[in-house]
Amino acid sequence: MAKSSSQGWALDREGDAERNQAVKQIKYEEARLKFEEAERLTTDESDRAIYRDHQALMLQKLGDILHSNADYTGAIKKYDAAIALTNDKAYHVDKATSLIELDRYQDAITSSEEALRLDSDYNLAKDIKATALCSQGWALDREADAEGNEAVKQIKYEEARLKFEEAERLTTDESDKTLYRKNQALMLRKLGDILDEIGSTIQLPSDIEYDNPLLNDSSFLQLFTKTYGMSATSRLIDLTTVLTEDHREELKEIVSDPGAIEILGNLIGEQYDFS
């Protein structure tokens, strides 16, 4: 029992030091078998659990090799085998990473969520889930680009925007947050392009009075909506309620300015990227 375990760790170290990936795989598999034998031999339940953990670690290393060689299906099988032995959050994230490579985005989200169920503060799982959501968003964007029905296009672009928005909320990486905001902005622009084609059908509330005169200018709101999309207009209305007094004064001055769209974009650019 102890001999098998010691032999397993010796083989693991040899695998770690080996440069040839085929040999690494052989070493890790031999180590796994040693730990499996140790588990079978011991009569101590706590030792059994330890030897299962060791086997799972070897399976993870085998999965990592397969993933690096683009054998994502094979890698997932190894990660699943590791999970069956030890339900560890890291193995669920590894599996999610391979699932993304196979375009199985919803399955990747499920695996990431399982990791988060085990540890709600696991930032890597949040980032991987955000990546899967972003990939879903781009898939919806491609579907929308290819769609001939304008109503369906709008639905697809809005669904994509929501995926990017959720990804932004989840990720812990600031550069990724910026990227996801830009992705949302692109979807808003595409929605705006559709509205531009059917601009005469846009109906904005006419019975609401806003504190800022710019928001009571229906011509301006029509132009802003056709340029950036209805969702952007909703955010604009929300945002102007929290602008500083200096910004409010600037907004009053540009009500009749034909360049109001660009100026307003600069004013709110720090909060939302509609460009």
PyMOL commands that set and color helices and strands:
alter all, ss='L'
color gray80, all
select helices_A, chain A and resi 2-17+21-41+45-68+72-85+89-101+105-118+123-146+150-170+174-197+199-201+213-216+218-228+230-239+245-253+260-268
alter helices_A, ss='H'
color red, helices_A
deselect
rebuild
show_as cartoon
